[in-house]
């Protein structure tokens, strides 16, 4: 490389002024052309010299690092690494070896994301020392979510195959047990009143309740894994949520839980399966209530974000530990003493069946926020206009139940 540059300089010095000017103009044009190419690349590209100072970065790199204002060229890269995880890597890792670094990390600045990081040393030839570094960074957040969704879909497919057999093998014996419990109940009712009759009756009642619970788990499991045929109808989300909160009012108020509502009036009618969306939202509300046995605050928020309806449910409970957060959608995973571990799995299925997504954020000690995002596309609006010849009266969100006492 050095020999090539020496020859290039020697030849350049022999050119007449007019040809030098033309040569430099062509170089500048080609440099600008290459910069334009790099600026269209979605990955962040940064080139450093031997002193770890920036000699080039593309537009994606500026955005990913949150660089605004003065030109960062010739400035140290470390000055622009605000995220602690990213800064630690460039402070501790040796980057002068072939294929110096290839890793995936989670960063929080300028926004939370999963980052694929690749660092390569620049050498003139294998025998020469490193005189620069190329850094390529890729925001893999969406890719990671797609991988998780695909993995979840594969799990549900396997579970659906298993579910039919399990439901048959367990359902029939449960039905038989239920019938025999009824027969025993009749026989016990014919015994003389006394402590023995009461004890037997109590045990039979307990057994019946456990049979019903197992039957309920099987039905929940089948509902969670079987393909659903959605019954699309125009739904007003604000009214739907208000009705749900009215339905759950006495349970919420009985636990000294306050309700705070922030409804976006701009949310339009949207086509969805009302019964299933109600089930998903009710499951989330119940989870939030159960997370606050000593009282707290449930905040329900809706907003229109472009062509998406966003609903969030935030509680002030103990939160979910980080090591458990990644498993909350797994079947039968629960932290409750008598939970089935199917509630959030069902919510996840309902939302994904509607081409939506569910996100859970939790801060241990401060609470959990569950966010549902559902699409509203222009074709939906046209279908709604065709289906509704005149405006239908929709219950006003402000006409809900009286608020429980705030904790």
C-alpha positions in Angstrom: 0.0 0.0 0.0 2.8 2.4 0.9 4.7 1.6 -2.3 1.5 2.2 -4.3 1.0 5.6 -2.6 4.7 6.6 -3.3 4.3 5.8 -7.0 1.0 7.7 -7.1 2.5 10.8 -5.5 5.5 10.6 -7.9 3.3 10.4 -10.9 1.0 13.2 -9.6 3.9 15.6 -9.2 4.8 15.1 -12.9 1.3 16.2 -14.1 0.8 19.7 -15.5 -1.5 22.1 -13.4 -4.5 21.5 -15.7 -4.3 17.8 -15.5 -3.7 17.9 -11.7 -6.9 20.0 -11.3 -8.9 17.5 -13.5 -7.5 14.6 -11.6 -8.4 16.1 -8.2 -11.9 17.0 -9.5 -12.4 13.3 -10.5 -11.2 12.1 -7.1 -13.5 14.4 -5.3 -16.4 13.3 -7.4 -15.7 9.7 -6.8 -15.2 10.3 -3.1 -18.6 12.0 -3.0 -20.1 9.2 -4.9 -18.8 6.6 -2.4 -20.0 8.7 0.5 -23.4 8.8 -1.0 -23.4 5.0 -1.3 -22.3 4.5 2.3 -24.9 7.0 3.5 -27.7 4.8 1.9 -26.5 1.7 3.8 -28.7 0.9 6.8 -25.7 -0.4 8.9 -23.6 2.0 10.8 -20.0 2.2 9.4 -17.2 3.9 11.2 -13.5 4.1 10.2 -10.9 5.0 12.8 -7.2 5.8 12.4 -4.5 4.2 14.6 -5.2 6.7 17.4 -8.9 5.7 17.5 -10.0 9.0 16.0 -12.9 9.1 13.5 -11.8 9.5 9.9 -15.2 8.5 8.4 -18.7 7.6 9.5 -21.9 7.3 7.5 -25.4 8.8 8.2 -26.6 5.5 10.0 -23.6 5.7 12.4 -24.5 9.3 13.4 -28.1 8.3 14.0 -27.2 5.1 15.9 -24.7 7.0 18.2 -27.0 10.0 18.6 -24.4 12.3 17.1 -25.7 15.8 16.3 -24.1 19.2 15.9 -20.3 19.5 15.1 -18.6 17.2 12.6 -17.0 14.3 14.6 -14.2 13.7 12.1 -10.8 13.8 13.7 -12.3 13.5 17.1 -11.9 10.4 19.5 -14.6 7.8 19.1 -14.8 7.4 22.9 -16.2 10.9 23.2 -19.4 9.8 21.4 -19.9 6.4 23.1 -22.5 7.4 25.8 -23.9 3.9 26.4 -21.9 2.1 29.1 -21.9 -1.3 27.5 -20.6 0.0 24.2 -18.0 2.2 25.9 -16.7 -0.7 28.0 -16.1 -2.8 24.9 -13.9 -0.2 23.2 -12.1 0.5 26.4 -11.2 -3.1 27.3 -11.2 -5.2 24.0 -7.9 -5.6 22.0 -8.8 -4.6 18.5 -5.5 -5.3 16.7 -6.1 -9.0 16.0 -7.6 -10.5 12.8 -11.4 -10.5 13.1 -11.0 -8.6 16.4 -14.5 -8.6 17.6 -18.0 -10.0 16.6 -20.7 -9.8 19.3 -24.3 -9.0 20.0 -25.0 -6.6 22.9 -28.0 -4.7 24.3 -27.6 -0.9 24.5 -29.9 1.8 26.0 -28.6 4.9 24.2 -29.8 6.6 22.1 -32.7 4.1 22.5 -33.0 0.5 23.8 -31.9 -1.9 21.1 -30.0 -5.1 20.3 -26.8 -4.3 18.5 -24.7 -6.6 16.3 -21.2 -5.3 16.5 -18.3 -6.2 14.2 -14.8 -4.7 14.4 -12.0 -5.3 11.9 -8.4 -4.0 12.0 -7.0 -2.2 9.0 -3.5 -3.3 7.9 -1.4 -2.3 4.9 -0.4 -6.0 4.6 -0.2 -8.9 7.0 3.2 -8.0 8.2 2.4 -4.4 9.1 0.9 -3.1 12.3 -2.7 -2.0 12.5 -3.1 1.6 11.3 -6.9 1.8 11.5 -10.2 0.1 12.5 -13.4 -0.5 10.7 -16.6 -0.8 12.8 -19.9 -2.1 11.5 -22.9 -1.9 13.7 -26.4 -3.3 12.9 -29.6 -2.7 14.8 -30.9 -6.3 15.2 -33.8 -5.5 17.5 -36.5 -6.2 14.8 -34.6 -9.2 13.6 -34.4 -10.6 17.2 -38.2 -10.0 17.6 -38.8 -11.9 14.4 -36.7 -14.8 15.6 -38.6 -14.9 18.8 -41.9 -14.7 17.1 -40.9 -17.5 14.7 -39.7 -19.6 17.6 -42.9 -19.0 19.5 -44.9 -20.0 16.4 -42.9 -23.2 16.1 -43.6 -24.0 19.7 -47.3 -23.3 19.3 -47.4 -25.6 16.2 -45.8 -28.5 18.2 -48.2 -27.8 21.1 -51.2 -27.8 18.8 -50.3 -31.3 17.6 -49.8 -32.5 21.2 -52.9 -30.7 22.5 -55.4 -32.8 20.6 -54.0 -36.1 21.9 -53.6 -34.8 25.5 -57.1 -33.3 25.6 -58.5 -36.7 24.5 -56.4 -38.8 26.8 -57.1 -36.6 29.9 -60.6 -35.3 29.0 -62.2 -38.7 29.0 -60.9 -39.9 32.4 -61.9 -36.5 33.8 -65.5 -36.9 32.5 -65.6 -40.3 34.1 -64.3 -39.0 37.4 -66.9 -36.2 37.3 -69.7 -38.8 36.8 -68.4 -40.9 39.7 -68.2 -37.9 41.9 -71.9 -37.2 41.2 -72.8 -40.8 42.1 -70.8 -40.6 45.3 -72.4 -37.3 46.1 -75.9 -39.0 45.9 -74.8 -41.9 48.1 -73.4 -39.6 50.7 -76.6 -37.6 50.7 -78.4 -40.8 51.8 -76.2 -41.3 54.9 -77.4 -40.2 58.3 -76.5 -36.7 59.2 -73.3 -36.4 61.2 -69.6 -35.7 61.2 -68.7 -38.5 58.8 -71.3 -37.4 56.2 -70.1 -33.8 56.4 -66.4 -34.9 56.0 -67.2 -37.1 53.0 -69.3 -34.4 51.4 -66.5 -31.8 51.9 -63.9 -34.2 50.2 -66.3 -34.9 47.3 -66.7 -31.1 46.8 -63.0 -30.5 46.9 -62.5 -33.3 44.3 -65.2 -31.8 42.0 -63.6 -28.4 42.2 -60.2 -29.9 41.2 -61.8 -31.8 38.3 -63.3 -28.6 37.1 -60.0 -26.8 37.4 -58.2 -29.4 35.4 -61.0 -29.3 32.8 -60.6 -25.6 32.6 -56.9 -25.8 32.1 -57.4 -28.2 29.2 -59.9 -25.9 27.6 -57.6 -23.0 28.1 -54.7 -24.9 26.6 -56.7 -25.9 23.5 -57.9 -22.3 23.1 -54.3 -21.1 23.3 -52.9 -23.4 20.6 -55.7 -24.1 18.2 -55.9 -21.9 15.1 -58.7 -19.3 15.6 -61.2 -18.2 13.1 -61.6 -14.4 13.8 -65.0 -12.8 13.7 -64.1 -9.3 12.4 -66.4 -6.5 13.4 -66.1 -2.8 13.8 -64.9 -2.1 17.4 -64.3 1.1 19.4 -61.4 0.3 21.6 -62.1 3.1 24.2 -65.7 1.9 24.7 -64.5 -1.7 24.9 -62.0 -0.9 27.6 -64.5 1.2 29.5 -66.9 -1.7 29.6 -64.2 -4.1 30.8 -63.2 -1.7 33.6 -66.9 -1.4 34.6 -67.2 -5.2 34.6 -64.1 -5.6 36.9 -64.9 -2.5 39.0 -66.0 -4.2 42.2 -63.0 -6.6 42.2 -60.6 -3.7 41.6 -62.2 -1.4 44.2 -62.3 -4.2 46.8 -58.5 -4.3 46.7 -58.1 -0.6 47.1 -56.8 -0.2 43.6 -57.3 3.2 41.9 -57.9 3.5 38.1 -56.4 6.2 36.0 -57.6 6.4 32.3 -56.1 8.3 29.4 -58.2 7.7 26.3 -57.2 9.1 22.9 -60.5 10.4 21.3 -58.9 10.2 17.9 -58.9 6.4 17.8 -61.2 5.2 15.0 -63.3 2.1 14.7 -61.2 -0.9 13.8 -62.0 -4.3 12.5 -61.2 -7.0 15.1 -62.7 -10.0 16.9 -64.3 -8.2 19.8 -64.7 -11.2 22.0 -61.0 -12.2 21.7 -59.7 -8.7 22.2 -61.9 -8.4 25.3 -60.4 -11.7 26.6 -56.9 -10.5 26.0 -57.4 -7.2 27.7 -59.3 -8.8 30.6 -56.5 -11.2 31.2 -54.0 -8.3 31.4 -56.2 -6.3 33.8 -56.6 -9.4 36.0 -52.9 -10.0 36.1 -52.3 -6.3 37.0 -54.9 -6.5 39.8 -53.4 -9.7 41.2 -50.0 -8.1 41.2 -51.3 -5.4 43.6 -52.9 -7.4 46.5 -52.1 -4.5 48.9 -53.5 -1.8 46.7 -52.0 0.4 44.0 -52.8 2.2 40.8 -53.8 0.7 37.4 -53.2 3.1 34.5 -55.0 2.3 31.2 -53.9 4.4 28.2 -54.9 4.4 24.5 -53.4 6.4 21.6 -53.4 6.4 17.9 -49.9 6.1 16.5 -50.0 6.4 12.7 -51.9 3.4 11.5 -51.7 1.6 14.8 -53.9 1.5 17.9 -51.7 1.3 21.1 -53.2 0.2 24.4 -51.1 0.1 27.6 -51.9 -1.3 31.0 -49.5 -0.2 33.8 -49.6 -1.4 37.4 -47.6 -0.4 40.5 -46.9 -3.9 41.7 -43.6 -5.5 42.5 -42.6 -5.9 38.8 -41.1 -9.0 37.1 -37.4 -9.9 37.7 -35.3 -9.6 34.5 -34.5 -13.4 34.5 -38.2 -14.2 34.4 -39.3 -11.6 31.8 -38.1 -13.7 28.8 -40.3 -16.7 29.9 -43.7 -15.0 30.6 -45.2 -16.2 27.3 -44.0 -19.8 27.7 -46.9 -22.3 28.2 -47.4 -23.3 31.9 -44.8 -20.9 33.2 -46.3 -19.0 36.1 -45.1 -17.4 39.4 -48.6 -17.7 40.9 -49.4 -20.5 43.4 -52.5 -21.6 41.5 -51.9 -20.1 38.1 -52.1 -22.2 34.9 -49.3 -20.3 33.1 -51.6 -19.9 30.0 -53.0 -16.4 30.5 -50.3 -14.4 28.7 -49.7 -17.2 26.2 -53.4 -16.8 25.2 -53.0 -13.0 25.1 -49.9 -13.3 22.8 -51.8 -15.6 20.5 -54.9 -13.4 20.2 -52.7 -10.3 19.5 -50.5 -12.0 16.9 -53.6 -13.5 15.2 -54.7 -9.9 14.7 -51.3 -9.1 13.2 -50.4 -7.0 16.3 -47.7 -7.3 18.9 -47.4 -7.3 22.6 -44.5 -5.7 24.6 -43.9 -6.1 28.3 -41.7 -3.7 30.3 -41.0 -4.2 34.0 -39.1 -2.4 36.6 -38.7 -4.6 39.7 -40.0 -2.7 42.7 -41.9 -0.2 40.6 -44.4 -2.1 38.4 -45.1 -3.6 35.0 -46.5 -2.1 31.7 -48.1 -4.3 29.1 -48.6 -2.7 25.7 -50.8 -4.1 22.9 -50.4 -2.7 19.4 -53.0 -3.4 16.7 -52.9 -2.3 13.1 -55.5 -0.1 11.5 -55.1 0.0 7.8 -56.9 2.1 5.2 -58.7 -1.0 3.8 -60.2 -1.5 7.2 -61.6 2.0 7.3 -63.2 1.4 3.8 -64.8 -1.8 5.0 -66.2 -0.2 8.1 -67.6 2.7 6.0 -69.3 0.1 3.7 -70.6 -1.9 6.7 -72.0 1.1 8.6 -74.5 3.2 6.7 -74.9 5.7 9.5 -72.9 6.5 12.7 -73.7 4.1 15.5 -74.0 5.4 19.1 -70.9 4.4 21.1 -70.8 4.5 24.8 -68.8 7.5 25.9 -65.6 6.5 27.9 -66.5 9.2 30.4 -69.7 7.4 31.3 -68.0 4.5 33.1 -68.3 3.6 36.7 -67.3 5.9 39.5 -63.6 5.8 40.3 -62.4 3.6 43.3 -60.8 5.5 46.1 -57.2 6.4 45.0 -54.6 4.6 47.2 
